[in-house]
Amino acid sequence: MKLALKLAQKGRGRTSPNPVVGAVVVKDGKVVGQGYHQQAGTPHAEVHALIAAGKRARGATIYVTLEPCNHTGKTPPCTQAILAQGITRVVVGMVDPNPLVAGSGCRFLESQGVEVAGELLAAECRAINRPFIKHISTGRPWVIMKAGCSLDGRIAVADGRCAWITGEESRREVHRLRDRVDAILVGVDTAINDDPSLTTRLPGRKGRDPLRVVLDSALRLPPRARMLSQESAAETWIFCSIPADQQKRQALERAGARVIPVSPQGGRVKLAEVLATLGKAGLTTLLVEGGSSVHTSFLKEDLVDQVSLFMAPLFLGKGSIPVVGDLAIADVGQGRRFETSRVKRFGNDVLIEGFFSH
């Protein structure tokens, strides 16, 4: 199962709205086939592992991180493939929370005389599929708040310019993170001040650009913005308030953007509606890169699931822009506390990651 978990990770950022899944076929104590779900709409992990095993699958055990599906979607049921190949024992890491499965795969296999065991390493199997679990249960994507900041929690000097606060190794890790998410979100102030490309830039031109999302209630983003004038396979979606200025909307659409009006809330776009729209489109992971007011709004509304904070060894002092603005907190007990899951050094910087409980 540990090998299956490792295989599943290879599909990160490629399987939405499906989960990441790994599978390993074992016979007589030896691994005879392995596979993982590579992309939505393509064969599932079990099928890849069974094909690799071939005739050796008969009488073997298959370990799979997620319960095999028992319904026809874009691909046939994995339970049928398991039966057809003569597997006699299935060990599952976790039951599928998808209502279309939810234990039916295991029950069907047992009804056909296949031994089913599990859940095995369930906590680890759930951990790699946090985005899928949230999306299937709420319809919203998993939200990662990411920032690069000074030791005193500042992301830019007073006029909004951030230049490079963190080092090259941190920036490379950010691009690896972008490669694993479905969408990346910024506020219009960040989009105007920094004019970012919001693309994935890994060595060797590897990686995939996530969908670019801009929160722009009044459609202030200029049509000549870099994110709209570059070569990228990813789209740019701009969420504005209802009603939208039609001339500005048409100019941005001519530049290649998709403009999506949503309900206003406190002078800004309604974040819950933005997340629901992204979730409905099948996006399961959203990287929120700022700026300060966007981070503040997401935290105030308890919409952040994960934090990835890159801290550089410098101070910017009073007057510079903080990672998070006023949260209207009266005492420490009301602070937005998360559970740290990882602390890692990247060059001279330190990454702190953690998860919020809702």
NUGUMI-841117 format. One record per residue (C-alpha): residue in three letters; x, z, y. Coordinates in steps of 0.2 Angstrom, whole numbers, padded with zeros to 4 digits, always signed. Layout:
AlaXZY...
// end
This chain:
Met+0000+0000+0000Lys+0015+0003+0012Leu+0020-0015+0009Ala+0003-0021+0012Leu+0003-0011+0028Lys+0019-0019+0033Leu+0012-0037+0029Ala-0004-0033+0039Gln+0007-0030+0055Lys+0012-0049+0055Gly-0005-0054+0060Arg-0006-0043+0076Gly-0012-0053+0090Arg-0018-0068+0080Thr-0034-0062+0070Ser-0047-0057+0083Pro-0061-0054+0081Asn-0055-0050+0063Pro-0045-0036+0058Val-0026-0037+0052Val-0025-0035+0033Gly-0012-0035+0021Ala-0013-0037+0002Val-0001-0035-0013Val-0004-0040-0031Val+0005-0029-0044Lys+0007-0032-0063Asp+0017-0021-0075Gly+0024-0012-0060Lys+0031-0027-0051Val+0025-0036-0036Val+0019-0054-0041Gly+0010-0059-0025Gln+0008-0054-0007Gly+0000-0060+0009Tyr-0008-0056+0025His-0023-0062+0036Gln-0014-0075+0048Gln-0028-0081+0059Ala-0047-0080+0061Gly-0056-0093+0052Thr-0042-0095+0039Pro-0040-0087+0022His-0040-0068+0021Ala-0025-0058+0015Glu-0032-0056-0003Val-0033-0075-0005His-0015-0078+0001Ala-0009-0064-0011Leu-0019-0071-0026Ile-0012-0089-0023Ala+0005-0082-0023Ala+0002-0073-0039Gly-0006-0087-0048Lys-0009-0085-0066Arg+0000-0068-0065Ala-0015-0061-0056Arg-0025-0060-0072Gly-0026-0041-0078Ala-0016-0036-0062Thr-0020-0023-0048Ile-0022-0029-0030Tyr-0019-0017-0016Val-0027-0021+0000Thr-0027-0012+0017Leu-0046-0015+0020Glu-0060-0017+0008Pro-0063-0035+0002Cys-0077-0044+0011Asn-0093-0048+0000His-0101-0060+0012Thr-0098-0078+0018Gly-0092-0080+0035Lys-0080-0094+0041Thr-0072-0091+0023Pro-0080-0087+0006Pro-0081-0069+0000Cys-0064-0061-0006Thr-0073-0052-0019Gln-0077-0069-0028Ala-0059-0074-0027Ile-0053-0057-0034Leu-0065-0060-0049Ala-0060-0078-0051Gln-0042-0073-0053Gly-0045-0060-0066Ile-0040-0045-0056Thr-0045-0029-0065Arg-0041-0015-0052Val-0043-0015-0034Val-0035-0001-0023Val-0042-0001-0005Gly-0034+0007+0010Met-0050+0010+0020Val-0069+0005+0019Asp-0073-0009+0031Pro-0083-0002+0046Asn-0091-0020+0048Pro-0110-0017+0045Leu-0109-0034+0035Val-0097-0025+0022Ala-0098-0006+0024Gly-0094-0002+0006Ser-0104-0017-0002Gly-0087-0026-0007Cys-0082-0011-0017Arg-0099-0008-0025Phe-0100-0027-0030Leu-0083-0026-0038Glu-0088-0011-0048Ser-0104-0019-0053Gln-0094-0033-0061Gly-0083-0021-0071Val-0068-0020-0059Glu-0060-0003-0056Val-0060+0002-0038Ala-0049+0016-0031Gly-0046+0022-0013Glu-0046+0026+0001Leu-0027+0026+0000Leu-0016+0029+0016Ala-0033+0028+0025Ala-0026+0035+0041Glu-0012+0022+0042Cys-0024+0008+0038Arg-0036+0014+0052Ala-0022+0016+0064Ile-0016-0003+0063Asn-0034-0008+0066Arg-0039+0003+0080Pro-0044-0012+0091Phe-0055-0020+0077Ile-0064-0003+0073Lys-0068-0001+0092His-0074-0019+0094Ile-0085-0018+0078Ser-0093-0002+0083Thr-0095-0004+0102Gly-0093-0022+0106Arg-0079-0019+0118Pro-0060-0022+0117Trp-0047-0009+0114Val-0040-0005+0132Ile-0021-0003+0134Met-0015+0004+0151Lys+0002-0002+0154Ala+0014+0001+0169Gly+0032+0001+0174Cys+0036+0015+0186Ser+0049+0026+0194Leu+0052+0044+0188Asp+0040+0050+0202Gly+0026+0039+0195Arg+0027+0025+0208Ile+0025+0006+0204Ala+0029-0002+0221Val+0035+0002+0239Ala+0023+0005+0253Asp+0019-0014+0257Gly+0015-0017+0238Arg+0031-0026+0233Cys+0037-0020+0216Ala+0052-0031+0213Trp+0060-0025+0196Ile+0058-0007+0193Thr+0061-0007+0175Gly+0076-0015+0166Glu+0077-0031+0156Glu+0075-0022+0139Ser+0058-0015+0145Arg+0053-0031+0152Arg+0056-0040+0135Glu+0046-0026+0126Val+0032-0030+0138His+0032-0048+0133Arg+0032-0043+0115Leu+0016-0033+0119Arg+0008-0047+0128Asp+0011-0058+0113Arg+0001-0045+0102Val-0015-0044+0114Asp-0029-0055+0117Ala-0030-0053+0136Ile-0021-0046+0151Leu-0030-0040+0166Val-0024-0037+0184Gly-0033-0033+0200Val-0034-0046+0214Asp-0022-0037+0225Thr-0008-0037+0212Ala-0012-0056+0209Ile-0010-0060+0227Asn+0005-0048+0231Asp+0015-0052+0215Asp+0008-0070+0212Pro+0012-0067+0193Ser+0012-0080+0179Leu+0005-0067+0167Thr+0012-0077+0152Thr+0022-0072+0137Arg+0040-0076+0139Leu+0050-0072+0123Pro+0067-0080+0118Gly+0066-0097+0111Arg+0049-0100+0119Lys+0041-0090+0106Gly+0025-0081+0108Arg+0007-0084+0114Asp+0000-0082+0131Pro-0015-0071+0131Leu-0031-0074+0141Arg-0028-0070+0160Val-0041-0059+0168Val-0042-0056+0187Leu-0054-0043+0195Asp-0058-0051+0211Ser-0075-0046+0218Ala-0074-0057+0234Leu-0065-0071+0226Arg-0049-0069+0237Leu-0037-0077+0224Pro-0030-0093+0231Pro-0033-0108+0221Arg-0014-0112+0222Ala-0010-0095+0213Arg+0004-0097+0200Met-0007-0092+0186Leu-0018-0107+0190Ser-0004-0120+0193Gln+0007-0117+0178Glu+0008-0125+0160Ser-0001-0113+0149Ala-0013-0115+0134Ala-0022-0099+0140Glu-0037-0099+0152Thr-0039-0088+0167Trp-0055-0079+0170Ile-0060-0072+0186Phe-0073-0059+0187Cys-0082-0058+0204Ser-0097-0049+0211Ile-0115-0056+0212Pro-0118-0066+0222Ala-0102-0076+0223Asp-0096-0087+0237Gln-0100-0104+0230Gln-0087-0113+0240Lys-0073-0101+0234Arg-0080-0102+0217Gln-0080-0121+0216Ala-0062-0121+0223Leu-0056-0109+0210Glu-0065-0119+0196Arg-0057-0135+0202Ala-0040-0126+0200Gly-0044-0123+0182Ala-0051-0105+0182Arg-0067-0099+0174Val-0077-0089+0187Ile-0089-0075+0180Pro-0101-0066+0191Val-0105-0048+0186Ser-0114-0034+0193Pro-0106-0025+0208Gln-0102-0006+0207Gly-0095+0004+0222Gly-0088-0012+0230Arg-0080-0018+0215Val-0085-0027+0199Lys-0093-0017+0186Leu-0080-0013+0173Ala-0091-0010+0158Glu-0099-0027+0161Val-0082-0035+0161Leu-0077-0027+0145Ala-0094-0031+0137Thr-0091-0049+0142Leu-0074-0050+0134Gly-0080-0041+0118Lys-0094-0054+0116Ala-0081-0068+0117Gly-0072-0060+0102Leu-0057-0052+0111Thr-0052-0035+0103Thr-0037-0030+0114Leu-0035-0030+0133Leu-0019-0025+0142Val-0022-0018+0159Glu-0007-0021+0170Gly-0014-0014+0186Gly-0012-0011+0200Ser-0015+0007+0205Ser-0033+0005+0210Val-0037-0004+0194His-0029+0009+0184Thr-0038+0023+0193Ser-0055+0015+0190Phe-0052+0012+0172Leu-0047+0031+0170Lys-0061+0037+0181Glu-0073+0028+0170Asp-0065+0034+0154Leu-0062+0016+0148Val-0043+0018+0143Asp-0039+0020+0124Gln-0020+0018+0125Val-0006+0021+0137Ser+0011+0012+0138Leu+0021+0019+0152Phe+0039+0012+0155Met+0048+0024+0166Ala+0064+0020+0175Pro+0077+0032+0181Leu+0074+0031+0200Phe+0064+0039+0213Leu+0054+0029+0226Gly+0046+0044+0236Lys+0032+0048+0247Gly+0023+0033+0254Ser+0026+0021+0239Ile+0011+0016+0228Pro+0007+0027+0213Val+0003+0022+0195Val-0014+0031+0198Gly-0023+0035+0214Asp-0036+0049+0217Leu-0045+0054+0201Ala-0055+0067+0211Ile-0048+0081+0199Ala-0051+0099+0205Asp-0039+0107+0192Val-0027+0103+0178Gly-0040+0106+0165Gln-0049+0090+0171Gly-0033+0079+0170Arg-0034+0063+0159Arg-0023+0070+0145Phe-0018+0059+0131Glu-0009+0062+0114Thr+0009+0056+0114Ser+0012+0044+0099Arg+0029+0037+0103Val+0044+0040+0115Lys+0057+0027+0114Arg+0072+0022+0125Phe+0074+0004+0131Gly+0090+0002+0140Asn+0090+0015+0154Asp+0071+0016+0153Val+0060+0027+0143Leu+0043+0021+0135Ile+0029+0034+0133Glu+0015+0029+0122Gly-0001+0038+0118Phe-0019+0038+0114Phe-0035+0045+0123Ser-0049+0053+0113His-0066+0049+0119
// end
